[in-house]
């Protein structure tokens, strides 16, 4: 992309604060800032309503009919009732599905230069964490659903968890496949405890690199100032069907998400760096806190030829329904402990 093009509307350029000479950051969204978003006439796949567009609302939208709540759903207990940590001592870490979208059939969507860097980096660090990684490139919506449905139908009894990453364009409450946009609950709902019993009580992790709107975050300059100070664990138990989900968005609802065309998106750069350095040392929520710190502090857009996009900031948004601490223990040491 050409940073000097004043007509640039969707994927504006920007860079890390520490390298202002390399303007290659883009946003994963439609339309120019404040434009209201382009592509509003695009067909929405599997649209649902009533519960809002946030992560929890979309999970509720994906829930089955009220009559299903009267069915008795039973799944194998994989962790003691009051255990502090998830059981990560299964034979396998689990599946990691990466949906990497670079090119689109939707006319208003530009190609996402830099996304392959994200995909390669994420694949590498997830393999280091013992995930079985599969990458799907530029899938149409029906192919995404088919893949997710198949994954949810598998027996995950020997797996610790499942992870799904989606790298694409997006807008408030929607994400784009190659051919259309869809609501994210179309993906999550396949893995609720009642739909995928072999993952009941296990972490279900979703990482979404996409815009959630076209608003910009100008940030606030921080200045130094004066500091002011002011027993029944083995018994059976029931869990909510939406328990044990974690959804990590690259940005907060309504805002742009920035991507560097040579280094990858700010969020994925930060996530991969933290997973590589601390993936087997820190629990996932502590690790994601430091991901948020990296994105918030180390990155800033640099588009002097497009003033409204210049010196903008970003903060990831983490929605968690996890019920225990999640550590990615080294599988070799876990296997040795079982012997």
C-alpha positions as CSV (number, residue, x, y, z in Angstrom):
1,X,0.0,0.0,0.0
2,X,1.1,3.6,-0.7
3,X,1.0,5.7,2.5
4,X,0.9,8.8,0.4
5,X,-2.4,7.9,-1.2
6,X,-4.9,10.3,0.5
7,X,-7.8,8.2,-0.8
8,X,-6.8,5.1,1.2
9,X,-9.8,4.0,3.1
10,X,-9.6,0.6,4.7
11,X,-6.1,-0.8,5.3
12,X,-4.2,2.3,6.3
13,X,-0.5,2.1,6.8
14,X,1.4,2.4,10.1
15,X,4.4,1.1,12.0
16,X,5.9,0.3,15.4
17,X,6.9,3.3,17.4
18,X,10.5,2.1,17.4
19,X,10.8,2.1,13.5
20,X,9.1,5.1,12.0
21,X,10.7,4.6,8.6
22,X,8.7,1.5,7.6
23,X,5.1,2.4,7.1
24,X,3.4,-0.9,6.4
25,X,0.6,-1.3,8.9
26,X,-3.0,-1.9,7.8
27,X,-6.3,-2.2,9.5
28,X,-8.5,-5.2,9.1
29,X,-11.8,-3.3,8.4
30,X,-13.9,-1.8,5.7
31,X,-14.4,1.8,4.7
32,X,-12.5,4.9,5.9
33,X,-12.5,6.2,9.4
34,X,-15.9,7.6,10.3
35,X,-17.4,6.5,7.1
36,X,-19.9,4.1,8.5
37,X,-18.2,1.2,6.8
38,X,-18.4,-0.1,3.3
39,X,-19.9,-3.3,2.1
40,X,-23.2,-3.0,4.1
41,X,-25.0,-4.9,1.3
42,X,-22.9,-8.0,1.6
43,X,-24.9,-11.2,2.3
44,X,-24.6,-12.1,6.0
45,X,-24.3,-15.9,6.5
46,X,-26.2,-17.4,9.4
47,X,-27.2,-14.0,10.9
48,X,-28.8,-14.2,14.3
49,X,-30.1,-11.5,16.7
50,X,-31.5,-10.7,20.1
51,X,-28.5,-11.0,22.4
52,X,-26.1,-8.4,21.0
53,X,-22.8,-8.5,19.1
54,X,-20.4,-9.0,22.0
55,X,-18.7,-12.4,22.7
56,X,-21.1,-13.4,25.4
57,X,-24.1,-12.2,23.4
58,X,-23.0,-14.1,20.3
59,X,-22.5,-17.2,22.3
60,X,-26.1,-16.8,23.6
61,X,-27.2,-16.3,20.0
62,X,-25.6,-19.6,19.1
63,X,-27.3,-21.5,21.9
64,X,-29.9,-24.1,20.9
65,X,-33.6,-23.8,21.3
66,X,-35.1,-23.5,24.8
67,X,-36.6,-27.0,24.6
68,X,-33.1,-28.4,24.5
69,X,-32.4,-27.1,28.0
70,X,-34.7,-29.8,29.3
71,X,-32.5,-32.6,27.9
72,X,-30.0,-34.1,30.4
73,X,-26.5,-33.5,29.0
74,X,-23.8,-35.7,30.5
75,X,-20.1,-35.6,29.9
76,X,-17.0,-37.3,31.5
77,X,-15.5,-35.4,34.4
78,X,-11.9,-34.5,33.4
79,X,-11.0,-32.3,36.4
80,X,-12.0,-32.4,40.0
81,X,-14.8,-30.0,41.0
82,X,-12.7,-27.4,42.8
83,X,-9.3,-28.0,41.1
84,X,-7.4,-24.7,40.6
85,X,-5.9,-25.7,37.2
86,X,-7.2,-27.3,34.1
87,X,-6.1,-30.9,33.6
88,X,-3.4,-30.6,30.9
89,X,-2.1,-34.1,31.4
90,X,-3.9,-35.8,28.5
91,X,-2.0,-37.6,25.8
92,X,-2.4,-34.7,23.3
93,X,-2.4,-31.0,23.6
94,X,-5.2,-30.8,21.0
95,X,-6.2,-29.4,17.6
96,X,-5.2,-25.9,16.5
97,X,-7.1,-24.7,13.5
98,X,-5.9,-21.5,11.8
99,X,-8.1,-19.8,9.2
100,X,-5.9,-17.5,7.3
101,X,-7.6,-15.1,4.9
102,X,-5.5,-13.1,2.5
103,X,-7.7,-12.7,-0.7
104,X,-11.4,-12.2,-0.9
105,X,-14.2,-12.4,-3.5
106,X,-16.1,-9.5,-1.8
107,X,-15.3,-6.5,-4.1
108,X,-14.9,-4.0,-1.2
109,X,-12.3,-6.1,0.6
110,X,-8.6,-5.6,-0.1
111,X,-6.0,-8.3,0.2
112,X,-4.5,-8.6,3.6
113,X,-0.7,-8.2,3.0
114,X,1.2,-9.5,6.0
115,X,-1.3,-12.1,7.1
116,X,1.0,-15.0,5.9
117,X,3.7,-13.7,8.3
118,X,1.1,-13.9,11.2
119,X,0.1,-17.4,10.1
120,X,3.6,-18.7,9.9
121,X,4.6,-17.2,13.3
122,X,1.5,-18.5,15.0
123,X,1.9,-22.0,13.5
124,X,5.5,-22.1,14.7
125,X,4.7,-21.2,18.3
126,X,1.6,-23.4,18.6
127,X,3.7,-26.4,17.4
128,X,6.2,-25.5,20.1
129,X,3.3,-25.7,22.6
130,X,2.6,-29.2,21.3
131,X,-0.6,-28.4,19.3
132,X,-1.5,-30.3,16.2
133,X,-1.7,-27.3,13.8
134,X,-3.7,-27.3,10.6
135,X,-3.9,-24.1,8.4
136,X,-6.8,-23.4,6.1
137,X,-6.2,-20.6,3.5
138,X,-8.9,-18.3,2.0
139,X,-11.8,-20.6,2.8
140,X,-15.4,-19.8,1.8
141,X,-17.9,-19.7,4.5
142,X,-19.4,-23.2,3.8
143,X,-15.9,-24.7,4.0
144,X,-15.2,-23.0,7.3
145,X,-18.5,-24.4,8.7
146,X,-17.8,-27.9,7.3
147,X,-14.3,-27.9,8.9
148,X,-15.5,-26.6,12.3
149,X,-18.4,-29.1,12.3
150,X,-16.0,-31.9,11.6
151,X,-13.6,-30.8,14.3
152,X,-16.4,-30.6,16.8
153,X,-17.6,-34.1,15.9
154,X,-14.2,-35.7,16.7
155,X,-13.4,-37.5,20.0
156,X,-11.3,-35.1,22.0
157,X,-11.0,-37.4,25.1
158,X,-7.2,-37.6,24.8
159,X,-6.8,-33.8,24.2
160,X,-6.2,-31.0,26.7
161,X,-8.1,-28.4,24.8
162,X,-8.8,-26.9,21.3
163,X,-7.7,-23.7,19.7
164,X,-9.1,-21.8,16.8
165,X,-7.5,-18.7,15.2
166,X,-9.1,-16.5,12.5
167,X,-7.1,-14.0,10.6
168,X,-9.3,-11.9,8.4
169,X,-11.2,-8.6,7.8
170,X,-14.1,-7.9,10.2
171,X,-16.5,-5.3,11.4
172,X,-18.7,-5.0,14.5
173,X,-20.0,-8.5,15.4
174,X,-18.9,-10.1,12.0
175,X,-15.9,-11.6,10.4
176,X,-15.2,-12.3,6.8
177,X,-14.8,-15.6,4.9
178,X,-13.5,-15.4,1.4
179,X,-17.0,-14.9,0.0
180,X,-19.2,-13.4,2.7
181,X,-19.4,-12.3,6.3
182,X,-20.7,-14.3,9.2
183,X,-21.3,-14.0,13.0
184,X,-18.6,-15.5,15.2
185,X,-21.1,-17.6,17.2
186,X,-21.5,-19.7,14.0
187,X,-18.1,-21.1,15.0
188,X,-18.2,-21.1,18.8
189,X,-21.6,-22.7,19.1
190,X,-20.2,-26.0,17.7
191,X,-18.0,-26.4,20.8
192,X,-20.3,-25.8,23.7
193,X,-20.4,-28.6,26.2
194,X,-23.8,-29.9,25.0
195,X,-22.7,-30.0,21.4
196,X,-19.1,-31.4,21.9
197,X,-19.1,-33.4,25.1
198,X,-15.5,-34.6,24.8
199,X,-14.4,-31.0,25.2
200,X,-16.7,-30.3,28.2
201,X,-14.7,-28.9,31.1
202,X,-11.7,-28.3,28.8
203,X,-10.4,-24.9,27.5
204,X,-11.7,-23.7,24.2
205,X,-9.5,-20.9,22.9
206,X,-10.3,-18.5,20.1
207,X,-8.0,-15.8,18.8
208,X,-9.5,-13.3,16.4
209,X,-7.3,-11.0,14.3
210,X,-9.8,-8.7,12.7
211,X,-11.3,-5.2,13.0
212,X,-14.5,-4.8,15.0
213,X,-15.4,-1.5,13.5
214,X,-13.9,1.7,12.0
215,X,-13.4,3.9,15.1
216,X,-9.8,5.1,15.9
217,X,-8.0,5.2,19.3
218,X,-5.9,8.3,19.5
219,X,-4.5,7.3,22.9
220,X,-3.6,9.4,25.9
221,X,0.0,10.6,26.7
222,X,1.0,9.5,30.2
223,X,3.3,11.8,32.2
224,X,5.1,11.1,35.4
225,X,3.5,12.5,38.5
226,X,3.3,12.2,42.2
227,X,2.6,8.6,43.3
228,X,-0.2,8.1,45.8
229,X,-0.8,5.0,48.0
230,X,-3.9,4.5,49.8
231,X,-13.8,-31.5,50.2
232,X,-16.2,-32.9,47.7
233,X,-13.8,-32.7,44.8
234,X,-14.5,-36.2,43.5
235,X,-18.3,-35.8,43.4
236,X,-20.1,-35.2,40.1
237,X,-21.0,-31.6,39.3
238,X,-22.8,-29.6,36.5
239,X,-21.2,-26.8,34.5
240,X,-22.7,-24.2,32.1
241,X,-22.6,-25.2,28.4
242,X,-20.7,-22.0,27.7
243,X,-18.1,-22.5,30.4
244,X,-14.4,-22.8,29.6
245,X,-14.3,-20.5,26.6
246,X,-11.7,-17.8,26.0
247,X,-12.0,-15.3,23.1
248,X,-9.1,-13.0,22.5
249,X,-9.9,-10.2,20.0
250,X,-7.2,-8.1,18.5
251,X,-9.1,-4.9,19.4
252,X,-12.1,-3.7,21.3
253,X,-15.6,-3.6,19.8
254,X,-16.1,-0.8,17.3
255,X,-12.4,-0.1,16.6
256,X,-9.8,-0.7,14.0
257,X,-7.2,-3.4,14.2
258,X,-3.7,-2.6,12.7
259,X,-1.6,-4.9,10.6
260,X,2.0,-4.4,9.3
261,X,2.4,-5.7,5.7
262,X,5.9,-7.0,6.3
263,X,5.8,-8.0,10.0
264,X,2.2,-9.0,10.5
265,X,-0.5,-7.6,12.7
266,X,0.3,-5.9,16.0
267,X,-1.8,-8.4,18.0
268,X,-0.4,-11.5,16.4
269,X,3.2,-10.2,16.6
270,X,2.7,-9.6,20.4
271,X,0.8,-12.9,20.9
272,X,3.4,-15.0,19.2
273,X,6.3,-13.2,21.0
274,X,4.6,-13.9,24.4
275,X,3.8,-17.5,23.5
276,X,7.3,-18.2,22.4
277,X,8.9,-16.6,25.4
278,X,6.5,-17.5,28.2
279,X,4.0,-20.0,26.7
280,X,5.0,-22.8,29.1
281,X,5.9,-20.6,32.0
282,X,2.9,-18.2,32.5
283,X,-0.8,-19.0,32.8
284,X,-2.8,-17.9,29.7
285,X,-4.5,-14.9,31.3
286,X,-1.3,-13.5,32.7
287,X,0.3,-14.1,29.3
288,X,-2.5,-12.3,27.5
289,X,-2.2,-9.4,29.9
290,X,1.4,-8.9,28.7
291,X,0.1,-9.3,25.1
292,X,-2.2,-6.4,25.8
293,X,0.7,-4.4,27.3
294,X,2.9,-5.0,24.2
295,X,0.2,-3.9,21.8
296,X,-0.8,-0.9,23.9
297,X,2.7,0.4,24.6
298,X,5.0,-0.7,21.8
299,X,2.9,0.1,18.7
300,X,1.6,3.3,17.1
301,X,0.5,4.0,13.6
302,X,2.6,6.4,11.5
303,X,0.6,7.8,8.6
304,X,1.5,11.5,8.4
305,X,0.0,11.8,4.9
306,X,-3.4,10.7,6.4
307,X,-3.7,12.8,9.6
308,X,-6.9,11.1,10.9
309,X,-5.1,7.7,10.9
310,X,-1.8,9.1,12.2
311,X,-0.4,8.1,15.7
312,X,-3.3,5.8,16.5
313,X,-3.2,3.1,19.2
314,X,-4.8,-0.3,19.8
315,X,-5.7,-2.5,22.7
316,X,-6.8,-6.1,22.5
317,X,-10.0,-7.3,24.2
318,X,-10.1,-10.5,26.1
319,X,-13.4,-12.2,27.0
320,X,-12.9,-15.2,29.3
321,X,-15.3,-17.8,30.6
322,X,-12.4,-19.9,31.9
323,X,-13.1,-21.5,35.2
324,X,-9.6,-22.5,36.2
325,X,-6.0,-21.5,35.6
326,X,-4.6,-22.6,32.3
327,X,-0.9,-23.6,31.9
328,X,0.6,-25.2,28.8
329,X,2.8,-27.6,30.7
330,X,5.6,-29.3,28.7
331,X,4.2,-32.5,27.3
332,X,7.5,-34.4,27.7
333,X,7.5,-33.8,31.5
334,X,3.8,-34.6,31.7
335,X,4.3,-37.9,29.9
336,X,7.2,-38.7,32.2
337,X,5.0,-37.9,35.2
338,X,2.4,-40.4,34.0
339,X,4.9,-43.3,33.8
